[in-house]
Amino acid sequence: MIKSINQSKESLIEMEGVVIQCLSNGMFSVKLENGFDVLAHVSGKIRKNSIRILLGDRVVIELSPYDLNRGRIVYRLRSF
């Protein structure tokens, strides 16, 4: 009996994008470099360290190969 199956890090797709809309419950609409819009939530490490994600921020998103319309924000890129 298999209790849990963990996704390996190699199977995740990382892409950069820009936050175009802040939604409720910590969800964001992000426009990726290739022009697609993705619905993304903030990862636990970003939430734990109280890193604010604002409209217009450049972020790195992890996408699952099974559902390319949803993702997880794992890093906020620095803006100078």
C-alpha positions as CSV (number, residue, x, y, z in Angstrom):
1,M,0.0,0.0,0.0
2,I,1.4,3.4,-1.0
3,K,0.8,6.1,1.6
4,S,2.1,9.1,-0.3
5,I,3.7,9.8,-3.6
6,N,6.0,12.9,-3.6
7,Q,6.6,14.8,-6.8
8,S,10.3,15.1,-7.5
9,K,11.8,18.5,-8.0
10,E,12.9,17.6,-11.5
11,S,9.3,17.2,-12.8
12,L,8.4,20.8,-11.8
13,I,8.6,23.5,-14.4
14,E,10.0,26.9,-13.3
15,M,9.1,30.1,-15.2
16,E,9.3,33.8,-14.6
17,G,6.3,36.1,-14.8
18,V,4.7,39.4,-13.6
19,V,1.9,39.7,-11.1
20,I,-1.0,41.3,-12.9
21,Q,-3.8,40.9,-10.4
22,C,-4.0,40.2,-6.6
23,L,-6.9,37.9,-5.7
24,S,-8.4,36.8,-2.4
25,N,-7.0,34.1,-0.2
26,G,-3.3,34.7,-1.2
27,M,-4.0,33.9,-4.9
28,F,-2.4,35.9,-7.7
29,S,-2.9,36.1,-11.4
30,V,0.5,36.0,-13.1
31,K,1.4,36.7,-16.8
32,L,4.3,34.4,-17.8
33,E,7.1,35.3,-20.2
34,N,5.4,33.2,-23.0
35,G,2.1,35.2,-22.7
36,F,0.0,32.7,-20.7
37,D,-1.9,33.7,-17.6
38,V,-1.5,31.4,-14.5
39,L,-3.4,31.3,-11.2
40,A,-0.8,31.0,-8.5
41,H,-0.6,30.9,-4.7
42,V,2.3,31.8,-2.4
43,S,4.6,29.0,-1.1
44,G,4.9,28.3,2.6
45,K,8.5,29.7,2.9
46,I,7.5,33.0,1.4
47,R,4.4,33.2,3.7
48,K,6.5,32.2,6.7
49,N,9.1,34.9,6.1
50,S,6.4,37.5,5.5
51,I,7.6,38.4,2.0
52,R,5.0,40.7,0.4
53,I,4.0,40.0,-3.2
54,L,2.6,43.2,-4.8
55,L,1.1,44.1,-8.2
56,G,3.8,44.4,-10.8
57,D,6.4,42.2,-9.0
58,R,8.5,39.8,-11.0
59,V,8.2,36.3,-9.6
60,V,9.4,32.8,-10.2
61,I,6.6,30.2,-10.4
62,E,6.7,26.4,-10.2
63,L,4.2,24.7,-12.5
64,S,3.1,21.1,-12.3
65,P,3.3,19.2,-15.7
66,Y,-0.2,17.9,-15.0
67,D,-1.9,21.3,-14.7
68,L,-0.2,24.2,-16.4
69,N,-3.0,26.7,-15.4
70,R,-2.1,26.7,-11.7
71,G,1.2,27.3,-10.0
72,R,3.1,28.2,-6.8
73,I,5.1,31.4,-6.3
74,V,8.5,30.3,-5.0
75,Y,10.6,33.5,-5.4
76,R,10.2,37.2,-5.8
77,L,12.8,38.8,-8.0
78,R,14.5,42.0,-6.9
79,S,13.4,45.2,-8.6
80,F,15.8,48.0,-8.7
